């Protein structure tokens, strides 16, 4: 596992922003979702998180924590309480993953 460079952070943010724009427009035009912007933002963030995870970037956990916290709010808004609880568990799991990966990354540097 490695940490993202400044360029990596910028590329991830741009990918999230571009993905958000494309997905939000698509969802608004071709689906019946009442929250296309939220769905687009969270889906794009999930894709960025997955790419970072596949590249073993420590920061993937930060993305997952942000996305999962926002998903909890979305699912509460939708009245999907059990799904919101599940995503609350995902937040805790991502926090443990972040802590573990940071500790491992520190040990690898020494």
Buried (B, 14 or more C-beta within 10 A) or exposed (E): BEEBEEEBEEBBEEBBEEBBBEBBEBBBEEEEEEBBBBBBBBBBBBBBBEBBBEEEBBBBBBBBBBBBBBBBEBBBEEEBEEBBEBBBEBBEBBBEBBEEBBEEEEEEEE
